[in-house]
Amino acid sequence: MRARSDVLEAAILGLLDRSPMHGYELRKRLNLVLGSFRALSYGSLYPCLKGLVASGWITGTESPAAPPHGLSGKRARIVYRLTPDGKERFQQILASSGPAAWEDENFGVRFAFFAQTDPATRLRILEGRRTRLTERLETIRQSFQRTRERMDEYTLELQRHGLEQVEREVRWLDGLIDNERGARRSRPTGSGHPADADPAGDATRPGTEK
């Protein structure tokens, strides 16, 4: 439960880093953008918001505008926004690239905010995720080979489906990693970030004609 709460906190901070939102809008964005939160309820969201307010990472102020969803009550009118401490906390999350960032639940949330993540950190997370899935793939294959003769046709098909899902994600990660590495190689010498490129114009950007 603590791990899921940490993921939810990171997702909320990331969405509020883009713009202030009221609770209903936050829930809608989490449900639509972050697939792992499709079943998110107000019972999960509002205690987390309350904790973030208590930590000083967000503030909530009442909005004079009526909520667009037909709900009434004080909660629906509160607009949440990041504090400076909240922005700093979100930057710390974006900079982290350890094993926790590779796990199934965490990875989806971190990937949702890759546009705001440093390129080197993105690459470390993608490579870590690929390593984790490659290990999982080998375990599944070994188990499949050992037990396939004892499985009925439906269990066998379920195992094959799980194997194919992991294989597809590994191929997807391979493409993302190749793109990240290619982007790093194409940056101007001495540049640590695309923003460090010559500001004179598009002529310095990879793939453009001088």
N, C-alpha and C positions, 0 to 999 in steps of 0.2 A: 504493500500500500504506500509506503514511503517513496519507493521508486516511482510509482505512478504519479504521486503528488508532485515530485520533483519535475517530472516531464510536463505536467500540466502547468506548473509555475513558469517553466521556460517558455512554453507556448504562449501563455498570456503576456509575459513580458515582451516577447517578440512581436506579437500583434499590436500591443500598445506602443511599441517603439515606432511603428508605422503611423499610427494616428490614435487619438483618444477615442474610446468607444464606451457605450453603455453595456450593461450586462447581457441584454438580449442580443445585441450585435456581436459581442464577443462569443457567445455560445453559438450563434449562427456561423461565424467564421471558423470556429474550431470544428464544427460539425461538417462544414463543406470543404474546407481546405485540408484539414488534418484528418485523414481517414481513420486513424486509431481512436479518434474521439467522437465517432458517429453516435455512440450511445450516451454521450455526455449529458448529464442532467443538471438542473439548477441546484439540486442537492449536493452535487460535487463541485460546481463552479463557485457558488457564493461563499462557502467556507474557505476555499482557496483564495478568493479575492480578499476576504477578511484577513487572512493570514498575511497576504502581501501588503495590505495597508498597515497592519501592525508592525511589519518589518521595516516600514518606511520606504518601500520600493515603488508603491503606487499611491495615489490619492483618489478619493471619490468625491465629486461635487454634484449637487443637484442641478439638473438642467431645466430651464423654464419651458422647453418645448415638450409637447405631449409625445409619449412613445408611439411609434408608427405601427405597433403590432396589436394594439387594442387591449393590452394588459394595463392594469391600473396598480397604483401603489407606489410607495416611495422607492422601492428597489428599481423599478423600471425606469425611473427618472435620473438615476445616478450615473454620471459619466466618469469613467476611470481614465487616468493618464499616468505616465511614468514620472517619477521624481528623478532628480539627478543621481541619487543613490541607485534607483532602479535601472537607469541607463548604464551605470557602471557595472551593476550586477549582470545585466544582459550581455555586456561586452565580455565579461569574464566567462560567461557560458559559451559565447561564440568562440572564444580563444581556446577552450578546452578541447582536447582531441584524444583523450585516453580511452580505454576499453569501454567505459560506460556509454560513450557516444556511438559505439558500434552495435549495441544491443538492439533487438528487434523494435522495442517500443521507442527507445531514445532516437534511433537512427532516423525514423520518419520525421520527427520533429526537427532534428538538426538539419536534415536535408531541406525542409520547408524554408529554412532561413539561410540557405547557402549563398544567396545573392548578397547577404550582409556579412558573410564570413570571409576571412582572409584566405587567399588561394592556397597557401601552404597548408593551412589547417584543413581546408576542404580535401586536399589530396591525402593527408594523413588519415582522415576519417574514412574516406573511400577505400584506401588500401587496407586499413584495419578491418573494415566491414567485409571486404573480399576475403581476407585471411580467415576471418571467423566463419564465413559461409563455406569456404573451401574445406575447412576442417569438418564442418557439419555434413557437407556433401560426401566426404569420404566415409564418415560414420554411417550415414544412411545407406550408401552403396554396400558396405560390408554387411550391415544388418539385412539388407535386401537379399544378398546372395546366400546368407546363412539360413534364412527362414522361408524363402520363397516356395520351397517344396511343401511346406506345412501350412501354407495360407490357402484359404478359399479364394475364389476368383475376385470377389468384391474387396476383400482386404488387400489382395495383391494389387488391384487397380488403384486403391487408395494410396498404397506405398509408392506406386509408380507416379501417381499424380504429385505427391510430395517431393519426390526426387526431381521431377521435371520443373517444379516451381523454383527449387533452389538453383538448378542449372540455369534457368532463365535469368534469375537475379544476378548470378555470377557473370553471365554474358553482358547484361546491362551495366554492371559495375565496370567490367573491362572497357566498355565504350566510354564511360564517364572518365575513368582514369586516363585513358589515352587522350581524351580531349583536354583534361587538366594539364597533363604533361606537355602536350603540344602547345598549349597557350603559354606555359612557362618558358618553353624553348624559344618562342617567337617574340618574347618581350625584348625591348632594347637592353643592351649590355649594362649591367649595374642596376637595373630596375628591380625593385622588390615587389612592385604592385602596378597594375595597369595605370593607376593615377599618376605614377612617376614618369610616364612617357612624356616626350616633348609636347608642350602645350601648343605648339605652333599650328597644329592641324592634324587632319586624318592621315597625312602622308607618313606619319610615324607608326600608324597602327598596322598590326599584322593583316595581310590580305588586301591592303589597299594599294593602288598604283600611285607612284610619285609623279 
